[in-house]
Amino acid sequence: MKILIIHSHYLLRGGEDAVVDQEALLLKQLHEVEILHFQNKRGLKGGLQFLGSLWNVFSAKKVKRKILEFQPDVVHVHNWHFASGPLIFRTINRLKIPVIHTIHNYRLLCPSAILLHKDYLFTDSLSQSFPWKAIVNRVYRSSFFQTFWLAFIVWFHKKIGTWKKIDCYICLTSFAVELFQKSNFGIEKKKFVVKPNFTSIPIKTTSLEKEEYFLFVGRLSNEKGISVLLNAFKDTLYSLKIAGDGQLKEKVLDVAKKNNNITYLGNLKREEVLLELQKATALIFPSIWYEGMPMTILEAFSCKTPIIASNLGATSSMITDGVDGFHFEVGNVDSLRQTIKYFFELPEEMKVNLQKNAYKKFSKEYDSNLQIEYFNSIFCNILN
C-alpha cells in the first residue's frame, strides 16, 4: 500500500514531530511511505503563512503535485496549522483519495488548542457556534486578531464542509473522542477512532536499580503544572530531578538553588531521559490541561516506572490508580504532596508490583508491535 503522510512542523520541534517520524518508520516496514513536509516560519513570512492558511492555494497545489506523482492509496494528515492550511483536505478529497487526520490537540474546538487560559481550564468554545469568548480572552498568543483569525479559519471551513471531507479522525484517547462529541463540531462519531501513541522499548542497560528520587520530564511551562510541582517539593526531604526547558526555567533554577532536594538536569537527550526514567522511583506528571497522549508517560511505563499524575483528561484513563501509579487532585499542592508521601512510604514489595504493572500496561497497550494492527484496521475501514 502507498501512504502519503503530510505534516506541518512547528517552529520548535515537539511531540507531534516525534510521533510523525515514529509512525513513518513503523509503516515503512510494510508499506511504501512518503512524507510531505511543510514548515511554519517566523516573522513576516510566518505572518503571511498564517493569514494565507484560510485558503492556501500554494500548499494545495504542492499536495496535488505530490499525489499525482506518488499515487497514494491513503493520505494521512497530522498538523495542518498553519503552513499548509485546511484547503489541502478539499484537494485530497477532490482527487478521490481517502484521507485520515490525527488530532494531536483541540484546535478544531478552540483557538487555544489546549483548552487552557490563564492556568485554568477553558471549555466555553465547545458549546459556542463561534468562539467569541476565546477571542475576547485572546487565548491564542495573547492576541485578539490572531485568536479571531484562527477561529475564523476553523469556522469558515466548518461552514463550507471541509471537515466533513475527512474520512477518519484518529484520536489518541477515548476522552478526546468524548470531547469532540460533546462539542458543536458536528462530525458523526463513526468517523472517530482511538489509536494511542506508542514508543519502542528502551535500549537495555546493565540492571539499573531504582533510586529514591522522583522525576519530572517535560516543557517548563504553566500548563505543565510546574508551580504545583515546585511547591509540592519545596521544604521537604523528597528528592526531585527536573529535566526540560521552557519559559519557567529561571523559576525552576531559583527554587532548586534554595532547596537542596530539587535538582535541575537541563534539557536532556532522549537516551538520557530514558536512563533517568529507568532509575527514578516514580515520574511526576502534574499537568493542569487536557493532554493528548504524553510520550513521557509511555516511556515511563516502558522503563517500569510508576506515575503520579493529575486526575484529569487522558491521564485519568492512562494511569490506573493504585495499580501502575496514583492520581492526585489537579492543581492541588497538598494532594500531590500527600500522594508523594504515601508512595514513598509504601513497602518495597508494593513498589515492585507497581513497576511490574507499569511495564505490563506498556506491553499490552503502547508497544510499537501493536500499531500495525491499529493502522491495518483503519486502512481497511476507509478503503472499504
N, C-alpha and C positions, 0 to 999 in steps of 0.2 A: 504494500500500500504506500502511496505517496502522501506525505503530510507536510503542509507548509505552516510553519509557526511564525506569527507576527507579534512583535513586541516593541514598545517604545520605552527606551531606557530613561530613567530619571537622571538628574544632574549628578547625584551621588548614588553609587551602587548600593543596592539594598536586597532585602529578602526576595522580592519578586524576581529580580535578575538571577539570583541563585537558583530559584525554582525552575525558571525557564531553561537554564543551562543543564540542570539535572535531568529534567524531563526529556530534553532533546537527546542527551547522551543515552538515556534509557531506551527511548523509542528507536534510535538508530540501530540498536541490536537486532531489531526485527523488521524495520521499515526503512523506506527511503525518506529521509527528513532534510528539509532545508529551512533556514531561519531568515526572515526578512526583518532587519533591524531598522528602527527609527531612533533618533537621538534628540532628546529635549535640549535646548540651548539656553544660554544665559543672555542677559542684556537685551538689546534691541531685537536681535534675531529671535530670542526666546519670546519676546513680547509679540512679534509678528506671527510666530508659530501659534501662540495661544489665541490670538484674535482670529487667525485663519482656521482654527480647528473646528469651527462651526461647519465649514464646508470646504475641506482641504482637497481641492481637485488635483493638486500635485501629488499628494500621498496616494490618492485614489488611482491615479494613472500609474504610479510606481507599483502598486499592488496588482493592477490589471496586467501590466507587463510581466510581472513575476509569475502570475497564474498562467498566462498564455505560454510562457516559456517552460515552466516546470510541470504544468498539467497535474496539479494535485488532486487527490480523491477527497481530501478533507483540509480545511483551513482552521487553524487553532489560534485565536487571538487572545493575548494576555492583556497588557496595558495599552489602551488607545490614547490616553491623556499624556501630553497634548500634541505630540509631534505628528501623529497620524490622523487623529480625529475620527468621529463615528461614521463619516461618509464611506469608509472602507468596507463597512458591513453591507451597505447597499450595493457597492461594487461587486463584492463576493457573491451576494445573493443574485445579482443580475446575470452573473456568469454561471449560475446554477450549480455552485459548489457548496456542499454542506459546511456550515460554519459553527464552531464552538467558541464560547467566550468564558475564560476562567475569571471569576470575580475574586480579586485579592483584597478589596476594601469595599466601602459603602458609598462610593462617589455617585453611583446611579440613584442613590436615595437622598443624598445630602451633599452640598458642595464641600462640607468639612472633610468628607471621605472617611473620617474616623468616628463620627457621631460624638464628638467631644468639643466643648467650648469652655475656655477658662477653667480647665480642670474638672468640669462637671459633664456628665452625660447629656448630650443634646440630641433629642429624638423628635423634635417638633416637625421636622421636614418630612417624616414618614407619613404624616396624615394630611399634609398640605398639598393642594394641586400644584402650587408654585411656592417654593420655599422663601417667602418674603422675610420670615423671622430670621432665617440664616443670613440673609442679605443684610438686614438691619444690624445684626450682630457681627458682621464681617468675619464669618467663620473660616474663610479661605484667605490665607496670607494677610489677615487683618485688613483686608481691602474691600471697600464697598463695591467698587467697579468689578474687580476680579471675581468676587463672590457672585455678583449678579451675572457676569458673562458666563461663568461655568454653569450656573443654574439654568441660564437660558439655553445653553448648548444641549444639556440633557433634556430639558423640557421640550425644546423645538424638535429634537429627534424622536421624542416620545409622541408628539402630536402628528408627525408625518409617518409614524410606524416603523422607524428604523430598528428599534429594539425588538420588534416582533419578527424581524427577518433573521434573527439569530436562532439557530436550530436547537442549541443546547447550552444551558448555563451551568458551568461547574462551580459549585460552592465547596468550600473547604470543610464546613461542618453543617450539621442539620440545623444548628442555631441560626446560621446565616440564611438558610432557606426560609425558616420561620419569619425572620425579619422582613424578607422580601415579600412574603405572602401577606404579612400584616400591614404592609405599606400600600400606597396607591400606585405602585409601579405598573401593575396591570398585566403581567405576564403569567399565564397559567402554570400551575405547579408542575405539570407533567414535563415541562421543559427544563426543570431543575434537577440536577443530580448532585450527590455528595461524593467527592473524591478527595481524600485527605492528601496533604503533602507527605513527603517521605524523606528519609535520609539513609545513607549507607552505614553499615556497621563500621565504627571507627577502627583504625589500624590497631591490632592487638599490641599491647605493651607488656613488658615484664610485670607480672602480677602486682598491680598497684593496690595498695591498701587505702581504705577510706581514712581521711584525716578529719580532725574535728574543726572544720570551718565550713561556713555557708558561702554560697557563690551567687553573684548576680552577673548576668551577661546580657548586654543589650545597649540600646541607644540611651544616652544620658539626657532624658527629656521629661517634661512634666507628665505626659500621658503614660509613661512607663512606671510611674509611681516612685520616682527617685526620692522625693521628700518623705514619703511614708517609710521607705526602706531605711534611709539615714536616721530618721527619728526613732525607729524601732530598735536600732542597734546602738545608738548613742548612749553612753553611760551604762553599758552592760559589759559582761565578761565574754559574750559570744563573739567569736571571730567571724568577720565578713570580708570577703575579697570581691572587688568590683572590677569588671572588665567592660570596656566600651568607650564611646566618645559621644560628644553632643554638647548642647548649649549649657548644660548644668555641670560641666566638667570642673569648673572652678569651685563650685559649691561642694562637689564631692571631695576635691583636694583639700579644701578648707576644713571640712568635717573630719577627714582622715588625719589631718595634721593634729587635731585636737583630741582624737580618740585612737589610742594605740591598737584597739581591737579591729579597726577598719583599715584595709589596705587597698589602694588603687593600683591595679595592674597595668593600666593603659589599654590601648586598642590592640587586642591580640589577633594573631592569625588563626585560621580555623583549627590547625593542628594543635596550637597552644590552648585554644578554648577546650578542645576535646580532652586534652591532658588534665586541665583543671577540673573539668566535669567528672572525669574518672576518679579524681582524688577527693572531691568535695563530698561532705556528708549529705548535703541537700542543695538544690537550686531554689533560690527565692525569686518568685515571679509576681511582683506587686502591681502589675498594670492596672490602670483605672479606666481604660477604654475597652470597647469591644474588639479584641484582637481577631485577626483572621485565623491563622494557624501558625503560631510561632515555631520556627525551626529549632530554636533553643530548647524548647520542651521536648521535641522529638529526639534531639541529640542527647539530652539528659537521660531520657528513657533508654537510649541505646548504650549509654555508659553505666547503666544500672544505678542511676542516681534519682532518688525520690524528689518530689517537687512540692514546695509550699507556695500556693498561688491564690490570688484573689478569686473569690467565688463569683465570677462574672463572665457571662457570654461563653465563648468557646472553651475557656479554661475550666469552666464548671463541668463540662462533659468530658473533656480530655483527661482530667485527673479524677480518679475515684477516691473520695475522701476516706482515709484510714487504710487504703489498700496499696496504692502506689505513691501516695503523697497526702497532703492535707490542704483544706481550704481555710481561708480566713476572710473576714468581712472587708470588702473592698474599701480602701482609703482609711481604714481604721488602724491606727498605730498600735493601740493596746491589744487589739485582736491579733495582729501579726506577732507582737512581742510574746503574747501568751502561747501562740502556736509554736513559735521557735523554742520556748522553754519546754513545752510539752514534748516536742520532738527530741530535743537534746537529752531529756531525762528518760527516754524510752530504753528498755532493756536492749542489749545488743542483739539478741535473737529477733526481736521485733523489727529492728532496723534492717537486719539481713533479709527478713521477709519482704519488707518494703522494696528493697533493692531488687530482689528476685521478681517481684510483681511488676516493677517498672520495666525490666527487660522483657518480661513476658508480654506486656502491653505493646512494646515496640515490635516484637516479633509477630504478633497477631494483627496489628493494625497499620504500622508505619514502615515496615521493611520494604526496601525497593523491589523485592521479588513479587510483592502483591500488586504493584502498579500496572503491570502488563494486563492483568485480568480486568482491572478497572477500565483501562483505556480500550481494550477489546470490546467490552460491553458497551461503552459509549459509542464507539465507531460503528458497531453492528446496529445499534438502535437508530442512529441518524442516517446511516446508509440505506437502511430498510424502510 
